[in-house]
Amino acid sequence: MGDSKRRQEAKLLRAVRKVHRTTGILLFVFFAIIAISGTLLGWKKHSGDLLLPQSRKGTSTVLSEWLPLDSLHVLANSYLASEVSPRLSTEINRIDVRQSKGMVKFVYDEHYYGVQLDGATGDLLHIGNRRSDLIENIHDGSIIDHYLGTKGWIKLIYTSLMGLALFTFTVTGFWLWYGPKRMRRRNA
């Protein structure tokens, strides 16, 4: 009876090892992309403008002294056209108001440029490429949705599969560590 149980445990261990190995081989490239992009995203605020432009400071933190948001938007689009290219889309993804810094940041939808303006004067504080947004889109798979126009379905499937794969790796990895220990204890 003990020999039969040992064979069953050994068979289970071989099956777990095969699942672990096969999953690892099939998903190696995706795990590498997630690991590299995740590391870069962790460092984005400490990259000195390389991955994400640092937030600059404006002249006033008093909102009543600021220009209206629509005027700042027109100025941001004007700076984008004159400093980078007049052919870039001016469709806004989000507007980030940083009252404590006296600054408004315009992030665009169709490209990775961001424009930072002084909230009170409308002066250009910084214009730069937000590489971290591209890295985030690669990290979560939404870059494929962007190019295929699939409205988030690829990202949803990709993140679900990667989450399931990571869970599978965790469970099978634990069993590959614990299973042999358990078998040795039983047979001692």
C-alpha positions in Angstrom: 0.0 0.0 0.0 2.8 2.4 0.8 4.5 1.6 -2.5 1.3 2.4 -4.4 1.0 5.7 -2.7 4.6 6.6 -3.4 4.0 5.8 -7.1 1.0 8.1 -7.1 2.9 10.9 -5.5 5.8 10.5 -8.0 3.3 10.5 -10.9 1.7 13.6 -9.6 5.1 15.3 -9.2 6.0 14.4 -12.8 2.7 15.8 -14.0 3.2 19.0 -12.0 6.8 19.3 -13.4 5.5 18.9 -16.9 2.9 21.6 -16.5 5.4 23.9 -14.9 8.0 23.3 -17.7 5.5 23.6 -20.5 3.9 26.7 -19.2 7.3 28.2 -18.7 8.4 27.4 -22.3 5.2 28.7 -23.8 5.1 32.0 -21.9 8.8 32.7 -21.5 8.7 35.8 -23.9 5.7 37.2 -22.2 7.1 36.8 -18.7 10.3 38.5 -19.9 8.4 41.4 -21.3 6.4 41.7 -18.1 9.5 41.5 -15.9 11.5 44.1 -17.9 8.6 46.5 -18.4 7.5 46.2 -14.7 11.1 47.0 -13.6 11.2 50.1 -15.8 7.8 51.2 -14.5 9.1 50.9 -11.0 11.9 53.2 -11.8 10.0 55.7 -13.9 9.8 58.5 -11.3 13.5 58.0 -10.6 14.8 58.1 -14.1 15.5 61.8 -14.4 13.1 62.6 -17.3 14.2 59.5 -19.3 11.0 57.5 -18.8 8.7 60.1 -17.2 9.2 63.8 -17.2 9.4 65.2 -13.7 6.7 67.5 -12.6 7.9 71.1 -12.9 6.8 74.0 -10.6 4.7 77.0 -11.7 4.6 80.4 -10.2 1.4 80.2 -8.2 -0.5 77.6 -6.2 -3.6 79.8 -5.8 -6.2 78.6 -8.2 -8.0 82.0 -8.5 -4.8 83.3 -10.0 -4.7 80.7 -12.7 -5.8 81.0 -16.3 -9.0 79.2 -17.3 -8.5 75.6 -18.2 -9.8 76.0 -21.7 -7.1 78.8 -22.3 -4.4 76.5 -20.9 -5.6 73.8 -23.2 -5.3 76.1 -26.3 -1.8 77.1 -25.1 -0.8 73.4 -24.6 -1.9 72.5 -28.1 -0.1 75.5 -29.5 3.2 74.6 -27.8 2.8 71.0 -28.9 2.4 72.1 -32.5 5.3 74.6 -32.5 7.7 72.6 -30.4 7.1 69.0 -31.6 4.9 68.8 -34.7 1.7 70.4 -36.0 0.6 67.0 -37.3 0.2 65.5 -33.9 -3.3 64.8 -32.6 -4.5 67.2 -29.9 -7.0 64.8 -28.5 -6.6 64.9 -24.7 -6.3 61.7 -22.7 -6.3 63.5 -19.4 -5.5 66.8 -17.7 -3.5 66.6 -14.5 -3.9 69.6 -12.3 -1.1 69.9 -9.7 -2.2 72.8 -7.5 0.6 72.2 -5.0 3.1 72.7 -7.9 1.3 75.5 -9.7 1.3 73.4 -12.8 -1.1 71.8 -15.3 -0.1 68.7 -17.3 -1.8 67.8 -20.6 -1.4 64.1 -21.6 -2.5 63.3 -25.2 -4.4 60.2 -26.4 -2.8 59.4 -29.8 0.9 59.9 -28.9 3.1 59.9 -25.8 3.9 63.6 -25.5 3.0 65.6 -22.4 2.9 69.3 -22.0 3.4 71.0 -18.6 2.2 74.6 -18.2 2.4 77.2 -15.5 -1.2 77.4 -14.3 -1.0 81.2 -13.7 1.0 82.4 -16.7 0.4 79.7 -19.3 4.2 79.6 -19.8 5.6 76.3 -21.1 7.4 74.5 -18.2 8.2 71.3 -20.0 7.3 69.3 -23.1 8.5 65.8 -23.3 8.0 62.2 -24.4 6.2 60.1 -21.7 8.0 56.8 -22.5 6.5 55.3 -19.3 3.1 55.4 -20.9 4.4 53.4 -23.9 6.1 50.9 -21.4 2.8 50.6 -19.5 0.9 49.9 -22.7 3.4 47.2 -23.5 3.3 45.8 -19.9 -0.5 45.4 -19.9 -1.0 44.4 -23.5 -3.1 47.5 -24.3 -0.7 48.5 -27.1 -2.1 45.7 -29.2 -5.7 47.0 -28.5 -4.5 50.4 -29.6 -3.2 49.2 -32.9 -6.0 46.8 -33.7 -8.8 49.0 -32.3 -10.2 46.2 -30.2 -11.4 48.4 -27.3 -9.6 46.6 -24.5 -10.4 43.0 -25.3 -6.8 42.0 -26.0 -5.7 43.6 -22.8 -8.4 41.8 -20.8 -7.6 38.4 -22.3 -3.8 39.0 -22.0 -3.9 40.1 -18.4 -6.3 37.2 -17.5 -4.0 34.7 -19.1 -0.9 36.1 -17.6 -2.5 36.2 -14.1 -3.7 32.6 -14.5 -0.2 31.6 -15.7 1.5 33.3 -12.7 -0.9 31.6 -10.4 -0.2 28.2 -12.1 3.5 28.9 -11.8 3.2 29.7 -8.1 1.2 26.5 -7.3 3.3 24.2 -9.4 6.5 25.8 -8.2 5.5 25.3 -4.6 4.6 21.7 -5.2 7.9 21.1 -7.0 9.6 22.3 -3.8 7.2 20.8 -1.3 6.3 17.5 -3.0 9.8 15.8 -2.8 10.2 16.9 0.9 6.8 15.4 1.7 7.7 12.1 -0.1 11.1 11.9 1.8 9.4 12.5 5.1 6.8 9.8 4.5 9.5 7.3 3.4 11.9 8.0 6.3 
